[in-house]
């Protein structure tokens, strides 16, 4: 089993920054990649960014140049640095883990609210 715990959400003004953290525990050796998704009220959950075990990253087009995903293997933690935030970025942000076997694992989510 893998458990994910997110932190770092909050309220920020447009143009500001936040850093989200996601700490993984349990069978972390089974994790191939970790990522972030977000879900705004009444909308589907959308992909934001992903980082593989080897450090390769990819991003949704709407966050490229503004968001950066990194990982600290010693702490089993993935970060999402979010800069130049705008109200359209308001959503619940979910950490995810894709494993060698089994379904995707989700964290509990952390709220990010960007005021105009």
KETOR-82288 format. One record per residue: residue number from 1; chain; y, z, x of N, C-alpha, C, O, CB in turn. Coordinates in Angstrom, 1 decimal. Last residue first. Glycine has a CB too. Layout:
# residues N
pos, unit, n_py, n_pz, n_px, ca_py, ca_pz, ca_px, c_py, c_pz, c_px, o_py, o_pz, o_px, cb_py, cb_pz, cb_px
NUM, A, Y, Z, X, Y, Z, X, Y, Z, X, Y, Z, X, Y, Z, X
...
//
This chain:
# residues 116
pos, unit, n_py, n_pz, n_px, ca_py, ca_pz, ca_px, c_py, c_pz, c_px, o_py, o_pz, o_px, cb_py, cb_pz, cb_px
116, A, 37.5, -7.0, -8.7, 38.5, -8.1, -8.3, 39.9, -7.5, -8.1, 40.8, -8.2, -7.8, 38.6, -9.1, -9.4
115, A, 34.7, -5.4, -7.3, 35.8, -5.4, -8.2, 36.8, -6.4, -7.7, 37.0, -6.7, -6.5, 36.5, -4.0, -8.3
114, A, 31.3, -5.5, -7.2, 32.5, -5.9, -6.5, 33.6, -6.1, -7.5, 33.5, -6.9, -8.4, 32.2, -7.3, -5.7
113, A, 28.5, -3.5, -6.8, 29.6, -3.9, -7.7, 30.8, -4.2, -6.9, 31.3, -3.5, -6.1, 29.9, -2.7, -8.7
112, A, 25.1, -3.1, -6.5, 26.3, -3.6, -5.8, 27.3, -4.1, -6.8, 27.0, -5.0, -7.6, 26.0, -4.7, -4.7
111, A, 22.4, -0.9, -6.7, 23.5, -1.6, -7.4, 24.7, -1.9, -6.5, 25.1, -1.0, -5.7, 24.1, -0.7, -8.6
110, A, 19.2, -1.5, -5.7, 20.4, -0.8, -5.5, 21.6, -1.6, -6.0, 21.6, -2.8, -5.8, 20.6, -0.5, -4.0
109, A, 15.6, -1.1, -6.2, 16.9, -1.8, -6.4, 18.1, -0.9, -6.1, 18.0, 0.3, -6.3, 17.0, -2.2, -7.8
108, A, 13.1, -0.3, -5.5, 13.6, 0.1, -6.8, 14.9, -0.5, -7.2, 15.4, -0.5, -8.3, 13.7, 1.6, -6.8
107, A, 11.3, -3.1, -4.0, 11.9, -1.8, -4.0, 12.5, -1.5, -5.4, 12.3, -2.3, -6.3, 13.0, -1.7, -2.9
106, A, 8.1, -4.8, -4.4, 9.6, -4.7, -4.6, 10.0, -3.2, -4.4, 9.3, -2.3, -4.7, 9.9, -5.1, -6.1
105, A, 5.8, -7.0, -2.9, 6.2, -5.6, -3.2, 7.7, -5.6, -3.4, 8.4, -6.2, -2.7, 5.7, -4.7, -2.1
104, A, 3.7, -9.7, -4.0, 5.0, -9.2, -3.4, 5.3, -7.8, -3.9, 5.0, -7.4, -5.0, 6.1, -10.2, -3.8
103, A, 0.1, -9.1, -4.0, 1.4, -9.5, -4.5, 2.6, -9.0, -3.8, 2.5, -8.1, -3.0, 1.5, -9.1, -6.0
102, A, -2.3, -9.8, -1.3, -1.7, -9.0, -2.4, -0.3, -9.5, -2.9, 0.3, -10.4, -2.2, -1.6, -7.6, -2.0
101, A, -2.1, -10.1, 2.2, -2.9, -10.1, 1.0, -2.2, -9.3, -0.1, -1.6, -8.2, 0.2, -4.3, -9.5, 1.3
100, A, 0.1, -10.1, 3.8, -1.0, -11.1, 4.1, -1.9, -11.2, 2.9, -2.5, -12.3, 2.6, -1.8, -10.6, 5.4
99, A, 3.2, -9.8, 1.9, 2.1, -9.3, 2.7, 1.0, -10.4, 2.9, 1.0, -11.4, 2.3, 1.4, -8.1, 2.1
98, A, 6.6, -9.5, 1.5, 5.4, -10.4, 1.3, 4.3, -10.0, 2.3, 4.6, -10.0, 3.5, 5.9, -11.9, 1.5
97, A, 8.8, -7.4, 0.0, 7.9, -7.5, 1.2, 6.8, -8.4, 0.7, 6.1, -8.2, -0.3, 7.4, -6.2, 1.7
96, A, 12.3, -6.9, -0.9, 10.9, -7.4, -1.1, 10.2, -7.4, 0.2, 10.7, -7.5, 1.3, 11.0, -8.7, -1.8
95, A, 15.0, -5.2, -2.5, 14.2, -5.5, -1.3, 12.8, -5.9, -1.6, 12.3, -5.5, -2.6, 14.2, -4.3, -0.3
94, A, 17.5, -6.1, -4.7, 16.1, -5.7, -4.5, 15.6, -6.1, -3.2, 15.7, -7.3, -2.8, 15.2, -6.2, -5.7
93, A, 20.5, -5.3, -6.2, 19.8, -6.0, -5.1, 18.5, -5.3, -4.8, 18.4, -4.1, -4.7, 20.7, -5.9, -3.8
92, A, 22.2, -6.1, -9.1, 21.2, -5.1, -8.5, 20.5, -5.9, -7.4, 19.9, -7.0, -7.6, 20.2, -4.5, -9.6
91, A, 25.5, -7.3, -8.6, 24.1, -7.4, -9.1, 23.4, -6.2, -8.6, 23.9, -5.4, -7.8, 23.5, -8.7, -8.6
90, A, 28.2, -9.3, -7.6, 27.8, -8.1, -8.4, 26.4, -8.2, -9.0, 26.2, -9.2, -9.7, 28.8, -7.7, -9.4
89, A, 29.1, -11.6, -6.6, 28.0, -11.0, -5.9, 27.5, -9.7, -6.6, 26.6, -9.1, -6.1, 28.5, -10.6, -4.5
88, A, 31.3, -12.3, -8.0, 30.1, -13.0, -8.4, 28.9, -12.4, -7.6, 27.7, -12.7, -8.0, 30.2, -14.5, -8.1
87, A, 33.4, -10.9, -6.8, 32.8, -10.4, -8.0, 31.5, -11.1, -8.4, 30.7, -10.4, -9.1, 33.8, -10.5, -9.1
86, A, 32.6, -11.0, -3.2, 33.4, -11.4, -4.4, 32.7, -10.9, -5.7, 31.5, -10.6, -5.6, 33.6, -13.0, -4.4
85, A, 32.7, -10.2, 0.2, 32.1, -10.1, -1.1, 33.1, -10.5, -2.2, 34.3, -10.3, -2.1, 31.7, -8.6, -1.3
84, A, 32.8, -10.5, 3.0, 33.6, -11.4, 2.1, 33.0, -11.4, 0.7, 32.8, -12.4, 0.1, 33.6, -12.9, 2.7
83, A, 29.4, -9.6, 3.9, 30.9, -9.7, 4.1, 31.5, -10.6, 3.1, 30.8, -11.4, 2.4, 31.1, -10.1, 5.5
82, A, 26.7, -7.6, 4.2, 27.3, -8.5, 3.3, 28.8, -8.4, 3.5, 29.5, -7.4, 3.3, 27.0, -8.1, 1.8
81, A, 23.7, -7.3, 5.8, 25.1, -7.1, 6.0, 25.8, -8.1, 5.1, 25.6, -9.3, 5.2, 25.5, -7.3, 7.5
80, A, 20.8, -5.8, 5.2, 21.6, -7.0, 4.7, 23.0, -6.6, 4.8, 23.6, -5.9, 4.1, 21.2, -7.3, 3.2
79, A, 18.0, -4.9, 7.1, 19.3, -4.7, 6.7, 19.9, -6.0, 6.1, 19.5, -7.1, 6.5, 20.2, -4.2, 7.9
78, A, 14.9, -3.1, 7.3, 15.6, -4.4, 7.2, 17.0, -4.1, 6.6, 17.1, -3.3, 5.7, 14.8, -5.4, 6.3
77, A, 12.8, -1.1, 9.2, 13.9, -1.2, 8.3, 14.5, -2.6, 8.4, 14.7, -3.2, 9.5, 14.9, -0.1, 8.6
76, A, 11.2, 0.2, 11.1, 10.6, -0.5, 9.9, 11.6, -0.7, 8.8, 11.3, -0.4, 7.6, 9.4, 0.4, 9.4
75, A, 12.2, 1.1, 13.4, 12.5, 1.9, 12.2, 11.9, 1.3, 11.0, 12.0, 1.9, 9.9, 14.0, 2.0, 12.0
74, A, 11.4, -0.9, 15.1, 11.1, 0.5, 15.5, 11.3, 1.4, 14.3, 10.6, 2.5, 14.2, 12.0, 1.0, 16.7
73, A, 12.5, -3.2, 14.0, 11.1, -3.0, 13.9, 10.7, -1.5, 14.3, 9.7, -1.0, 13.7, 10.3, -3.9, 14.9
72, A, 15.0, -3.9, 12.2, 14.8, -2.9, 13.3, 13.3, -2.6, 13.2, 12.9, -1.7, 12.4, 15.7, -1.7, 13.2
71, A, 16.5, -7.0, 11.2, 15.5, -6.0, 11.1, 15.4, -5.1, 12.4, 15.7, -5.6, 13.5, 14.1, -6.6, 10.8
70, A, 18.9, -8.7, 9.1, 18.4, -8.3, 10.4, 17.3, -7.3, 10.2, 17.1, -6.7, 9.1, 19.5, -7.7, 11.3
69, A, 20.9, -11.1, 7.5, 19.7, -10.2, 7.4, 19.2, -9.9, 8.8, 19.1, -10.9, 9.6, 18.6, -10.8, 6.5
68, A, 24.2, -11.5, 6.4, 23.3, -11.6, 7.5, 22.1, -10.6, 7.4, 22.4, -9.4, 7.1, 24.0, -11.3, 8.9
67, A, 26.5, -13.4, 4.5, 25.5, -12.4, 4.6, 24.6, -12.6, 5.8, 24.4, -13.7, 6.2, 24.6, -12.4, 3.3
66, A, 28.2, -15.6, 5.0, 28.8, -14.3, 4.5, 27.8, -13.2, 4.7, 28.2, -12.0, 5.0, 29.2, -14.4, 3.1
65, A, 26.8, -17.8, 5.8, 28.1, -17.5, 6.4, 28.7, -16.2, 6.0, 29.7, -15.8, 6.6, 29.0, -18.7, 6.1
64, A, 25.3, -18.1, 2.7, 25.3, -18.5, 4.0, 26.7, -18.3, 4.6, 27.7, -18.7, 4.0, 24.9, -20.0, 4.2
63, A, 25.2, -17.6, 0.0, 25.5, -16.5, 0.9, 25.6, -16.9, 2.3, 26.0, -16.0, 3.2, 24.5, -15.4, 0.7
62, A, 24.5, -19.9, -1.3, 25.7, -19.2, -1.8, 26.0, -18.0, -1.0, 27.0, -17.3, -1.2, 25.5, -18.8, -3.2
61, A, 22.0, -20.7, -0.3, 23.2, -21.4, 0.1, 24.5, -20.6, -0.2, 25.5, -20.7, 0.5, 23.3, -22.8, -0.6
60, A, 20.0, -18.1, 1.0, 20.4, -18.9, -0.2, 21.8, -19.5, 0.2, 22.6, -18.9, 0.9, 20.5, -18.0, -1.5
59, A, 18.4, -18.3, 4.2, 19.4, -17.7, 3.3, 19.6, -18.7, 2.1, 19.4, -19.9, 2.2, 20.8, -17.5, 3.9
58, A, 16.1, -17.1, 6.7, 16.7, -18.2, 5.8, 17.5, -17.5, 4.7, 17.2, -16.4, 4.3, 15.6, -19.1, 5.3
57, A, 14.9, -16.4, 10.0, 15.7, -16.1, 8.8, 16.0, -17.3, 8.0, 16.1, -18.4, 8.5, 17.0, -15.4, 9.2
56, A, 12.5, -15.1, 12.2, 13.2, -16.2, 11.6, 13.8, -15.8, 10.3, 13.3, -15.0, 9.5, 12.1, -17.4, 11.4
55, A, 11.1, -12.9, 13.2, 12.6, -12.9, 13.3, 13.3, -14.1, 12.7, 14.5, -14.2, 12.8, 13.0, -12.7, 14.7
54, A, 8.4, -12.6, 12.9, 8.9, -13.1, 14.1, 10.4, -13.2, 14.3, 10.9, -13.6, 15.3, 8.3, -14.5, 14.3
53, A, 8.3, -11.8, 10.3, 7.9, -10.8, 11.3, 8.4, -11.3, 12.7, 8.7, -10.5, 13.5, 6.3, -10.7, 11.3
52, A, 11.3, -13.1, 8.7, 9.9, -13.0, 9.0, 9.6, -12.0, 10.1, 10.5, -11.5, 10.7, 9.4, -14.4, 9.4
51, A, 13.6, -12.5, 6.2, 13.4, -12.5, 7.6, 11.9, -12.3, 7.9, 11.2, -11.5, 7.2, 14.2, -11.3, 8.3
50, A, 15.8, -13.9, 3.7, 14.4, -13.5, 4.1, 14.4, -13.4, 5.6, 15.1, -14.2, 6.3, 13.4, -14.4, 3.6
49, A, 18.0, -13.7, 0.8, 17.7, -13.9, 2.2, 16.3, -13.4, 2.6, 15.8, -12.5, 1.8, 18.8, -13.2, 3.1
48, A, 18.0, -14.2, -2.1, 19.2, -14.0, -1.3, 19.0, -14.4, 0.2, 19.6, -15.2, 0.8, 19.8, -12.6, -1.4
47, A, 16.8, -15.4, -5.2, 16.6, -15.2, -3.7, 17.9, -15.1, -3.0, 18.9, -15.8, -3.4, 15.8, -16.3, -3.2
46, A, 17.3, -13.7, -8.3, 17.5, -14.8, -7.4, 17.3, -14.4, -5.9, 17.6, -13.3, -5.6, 18.9, -15.4, -7.6
45, A, 16.2, -13.0, -11.5, 16.3, -12.5, -10.2, 16.3, -13.7, -9.2, 15.4, -14.6, -9.2, 15.1, -11.6, -9.9
44, A, 18.3, -14.2, -14.2, 17.1, -14.1, -13.5, 17.3, -13.5, -12.1, 18.4, -13.5, -11.6, 16.4, -15.4, -13.4
43, A, 20.6, -12.2, -16.2, 20.2, -13.4, -15.4, 18.9, -13.1, -14.7, 18.4, -12.0, -14.7, 21.3, -13.7, -14.4
42, A, 21.6, -10.0, -17.5, 21.3, -11.1, -18.3, 20.8, -12.3, -17.6, 20.7, -13.4, -18.2, 22.4, -11.4, -19.1
41, A, 23.3, -8.9, -14.6, 22.9, -8.6, -16.0, 22.7, -9.9, -16.8, 23.5, -10.8, -16.7, 24.0, -7.8, -16.7
40, A, 21.7, -10.2, -11.6, 22.9, -9.8, -12.4, 22.5, -9.6, -13.8, 21.4, -10.1, -14.2, 24.0, -10.9, -12.3
39, A, 19.8, -9.5, -8.9, 19.7, -9.8, -10.4, 20.9, -9.3, -11.1, 21.2, -8.1, -11.1, 18.4, -9.2, -11.0
38, A, 18.5, -10.7, -5.8, 19.5, -9.9, -6.6, 19.4, -10.4, -8.1, 19.0, -11.5, -8.4, 20.9, -10.2, -6.1
37, A, 16.6, -10.0, -2.8, 16.8, -10.7, -4.1, 17.9, -10.0, -4.8, 18.2, -8.8, -4.6, 15.5, -10.9, -4.9
36, A, 15.6, -10.1, 0.5, 16.4, -9.5, -0.5, 16.6, -10.5, -1.6, 16.7, -11.7, -1.4, 17.8, -9.1, 0.1
35, A, 12.6, -9.4, 2.5, 13.7, -10.2, 2.0, 14.5, -9.4, 1.0, 14.3, -8.2, 0.7, 13.3, -11.5, 1.5
34, A, 10.1, -9.9, 5.0, 10.8, -9.0, 4.1, 12.1, -9.8, 3.7, 12.6, -10.6, 4.4, 11.2, -7.6, 4.7
33, A, 6.8, -10.9, 5.9, 8.2, -11.1, 5.8, 8.8, -10.1, 4.8, 8.2, -9.6, 3.9, 8.6, -12.6, 5.5
32, A, 4.3, -9.7, 6.2, 4.6, -11.0, 6.9, 6.1, -11.2, 7.0, 6.7, -11.6, 8.0, 3.9, -12.1, 6.3
31, A, 2.7, -6.6, 6.4, 3.9, -7.3, 6.0, 4.2, -8.6, 6.8, 4.3, -8.5, 8.1, 5.1, -6.4, 6.0
30, A, 0.7, -5.1, 7.3, 0.3, -6.2, 6.4, 1.5, -7.0, 6.0, 1.3, -8.0, 5.3, -0.4, -5.6, 5.2
29, A, 1.8, -3.0, 8.6, 1.1, -4.0, 9.5, 0.8, -5.3, 8.6, 0.6, -6.3, 9.2, -0.1, -3.5, 10.2
28, A, 2.5, -1.2, 6.7, 3.5, -2.1, 7.2, 2.9, -3.2, 8.1, 3.5, -4.3, 8.2, 4.6, -1.4, 8.0
27, A, 1.4, 0.6, 4.6, 0.6, -0.4, 5.4, 1.6, -1.5, 5.9, 1.4, -2.7, 5.5, -0.5, -1.1, 4.5
26, A, 4.0, 2.9, 4.7, 2.7, 2.6, 4.3, 2.0, 1.6, 5.2, 2.1, 1.7, 6.4, 2.7, 2.1, 2.9
25, A, 7.4, 1.7, 4.3, 6.4, 2.6, 4.8, 5.1, 2.2, 4.2, 5.0, 1.4, 3.3, 6.8, 4.1, 4.4
24, A, 10.7, 0.4, 5.0, 9.3, 0.2, 4.6, 8.4, 1.3, 5.1, 8.6, 1.8, 6.2, 8.8, -1.2, 5.0
23, A, 13.9, 0.5, 3.9, 13.0, 1.1, 4.8, 11.6, 1.0, 4.2, 11.3, 1.3, 3.0, 13.3, 2.7, 4.9
22, A, 16.7, -1.3, 3.8, 15.5, -1.2, 3.2, 14.4, -0.7, 4.1, 14.1, -1.3, 5.1, 15.0, -2.6, 2.6
21, A, 20.3, -1.3, 3.3, 19.1, -1.0, 4.1, 17.9, -0.9, 3.2, 17.9, -0.5, 2.1, 19.3, 0.4, 4.8
20, A, 23.3, -3.1, 3.2, 22.2, -2.5, 2.5, 21.0, -2.3, 3.5, 20.9, -3.0, 4.5, 21.7, -3.5, 1.4
19, A, 26.7, -2.8, 3.7, 25.4, -3.0, 4.4, 24.3, -2.3, 3.6, 24.4, -1.1, 3.4, 25.5, -2.5, 5.8
18, A, 29.6, -4.5, 2.6, 28.6, -3.5, 2.4, 27.4, -3.8, 3.3, 27.2, -5.0, 3.6, 28.3, -3.3, 1.0
17, A, 33.1, -5.4, 2.5, 31.8, -5.5, 3.1, 30.9, -4.3, 2.7, 31.4, -3.2, 2.4, 31.9, -5.6, 4.6
16, A, 35.7, -7.2, 0.6, 35.1, -6.1, 1.4, 33.7, -6.4, 1.9, 33.2, -7.5, 1.7, 35.2, -4.9, 0.6
15, A, 36.5, -9.1, -1.1, 36.9, -9.3, 0.3, 36.3, -8.3, 1.2, 36.3, -8.4, 2.4, 38.3, -9.3, 0.4
14, A, 36.9, -6.9, -3.8, 36.7, -8.2, -3.4, 37.3, -8.4, -1.9, 38.4, -7.9, -1.6, 37.4, -9.2, -4.3
13, A, 35.8, -3.5, -3.2, 36.8, -4.5, -3.6, 36.5, -5.9, -3.1, 35.8, -6.0, -2.1, 38.2, -4.1, -3.2
12, A, 32.8, -1.9, -4.2, 33.7, -2.4, -3.1, 34.7, -3.4, -3.7, 34.3, -4.1, -4.7, 32.9, -3.0, -2.0
11, A, 30.3, 0.5, -4.8, 31.5, -0.2, -5.3, 32.4, -0.6, -4.2, 32.8, 0.2, -3.4, 32.3, 0.6, -6.4
10, A, 26.9, 0.1, -3.7, 28.1, 0.9, -4.1, 29.1, 0.0, -4.7, 28.9, -1.2, -5.0, 28.6, 1.6, -3.0
9, A, 24.0, 0.5, -1.5, 24.8, -0.1, -2.5, 26.1, 0.7, -2.9, 26.2, 1.8, -2.4, 24.0, -0.3, -3.8
8, A, 22.4, 2.0, 0.3, 23.7, 1.3, 0.8, 24.5, 0.6, -0.3, 25.6, 0.1, 0.1, 23.3, 0.4, 1.8
7, A, 18.9, 1.4, 0.2, 20.1, 2.3, 0.1, 21.3, 1.4, 0.5, 21.1, 0.3, 1.1, 19.9, 3.5, 1.0
6, A, 15.4, 1.2, -0.9, 16.7, 0.6, -0.5, 17.8, 1.7, -0.6, 17.7, 2.7, -1.2, 17.1, -0.5, -1.5
5, A, 12.2, 1.4, 0.1, 13.3, 2.2, -0.4, 14.6, 1.6, 0.1, 14.9, 1.6, 1.3, 13.1, 3.7, 0.1
4, A, 8.9, 0.5, -0.5, 10.2, 0.1, 0.0, 11.2, 1.0, -0.7, 11.2, 1.2, -1.9, 10.4, -1.4, -0.3
3, A, 5.5, 0.7, 0.5, 6.6, 1.3, -0.3, 7.9, 0.9, 0.4, 8.0, 0.8, 1.6, 6.5, 2.8, -0.4
2, A, 2.3, -0.6, 0.3, 3.6, -0.7, 1.0, 4.6, -0.1, 0.0, 4.6, -0.4, -1.2, 4.0, -2.1, 1.4
1, A, -1.2, 0.0, 0.8, 0.0, 0.0, 0.0, 1.2, 0.0, 0.9, 1.3, 0.6, 2.0, 0.0, 1.2, -0.9
//
